[in-house]
């Protein structure tokens, strides 16, 4: 009974299965699966491993993009008008070559340019005794300082030419020679007086002995004693004269020293006055130059910023002339990188410079390296940024071998290539951040 029930159920299921499946399905199920289906999991695993390996091997760099300004280290010198006024004289033409310190033009002023040149010469040559000091110069507001300087120089020259102390010293030295001669004679007279006194003393002693023995009269004894006293007095007088002459010689030598010291003090005082007046004059001349003259600070060529001519007015702050240096230009650049990510920048890193004037797709990029990084951020407008210095030792030659024409203050974009990170690390760092933040 049980076996019949089992056969019945089996027959029922087989009939249902035959009813569900079609002939196509039965055909597919009747065949073995292909090798791809059987090995699909292994292939997928290998592909995943290859992707992970490639992500860990292949790298691409981080790039910090920032603006760059390219200039030359010997920039053109712009001559700006320090005051408003008319151009009185123009000494050079547009494009002329000038040396450092040459005057290009002069604004209207009461002073004469030729007298200004003479005043400058006086400042350099006043120490030469043969140099003739110009008297009447028209120097405008510098006139008072020049007059004071002339007065002090004339006093100095007059003192030197008069040579009062030297003449006095010469006279004292002559007197000292006479005093030394007298001193020498005084020494001789002292020696003679000493000898006479010794003879008179010896005679006096002999006469005293004879007088005690009553050999000679008292009159002879008194004569010998008187002669001795007279010789002694003569010796004292000779010694007094000798000391007096010695004191005269010493006073003469002291007078010479005093005159020498007084002369040196006077010369130093007059020299200090001349130096002080010279400093004031040079300061006034410098102020006058800044207000009235356009002087080239470097060697180069003049470029007129406008069509300037004599009697034309200029206004304070106007750039009237520009001097373009003749020396070879050394090009350098400054990159202003923001604070975010600035810590990744290191010296020696590669920088790709794209210039605004030359599209990089057509002309290429200039490749340089980071040379310096500012220690502290600087305020650039309303923002703060680090300043990164780069140089262009080969000029503006791009990676397309194009040499770009340099122009002052060229602007562009700098791409600083920092760390090379793999794809795996770029995926791992965000995951690490999420795990650290939420767990």
JOMOUR-V915519 format. One record per run of one state. SS is the DSSP state (hx for helix, st for strand, lp for the rest). FROM is the first residue (numbers start at 0). TO is the last residue. If there is no record, write none. Layout:
SS & FROM & TO
SS & FROM & TO
This chain:
lp & 0 & 0
hx & 1 & 19
lp & 20 & 21
hx & 22 & 28
lp & 29 & 33
hx & 34 & 37
lp & 38 & 38
hx & 39 & 56
lp & 57 & 57
st & 58 & 71
lp & 72 & 75
st & 76 & 79
lp & 80 & 83
st & 84 & 89
lp & 90 & 95
st & 96 & 97
lp & 98 & 101
st & 102 & 106
lp & 107 & 111
hx & 112 & 124
lp & 125 & 138
hx & 139 & 161
lp & 162 & 162
hx & 163 & 211
lp & 212 & 216
hx & 217 & 291
st & 292 & 294
lp & 295 & 298
st & 299 & 303
lp & 304 & 311
st & 312 & 313
lp & 314 & 317
st & 318 & 324
lp & 325 & 329
st & 330 & 337
lp & 338 & 340
hx & 341 & 343
lp & 344 & 348
st & 349 & 354
lp & 355 & 358
hx & 359 & 362
lp & 363 & 364
st & 365 & 372
lp & 373 & 376
st & 377 & 379
lp & 380 & 381
st & 382 & 390
lp & 391 & 395
st & 396 & 396
lp & 397 & 401
st & 402 & 402
lp & 403 & 408
st & 409 & 421
hx & 422 & 437
lp & 438 & 438
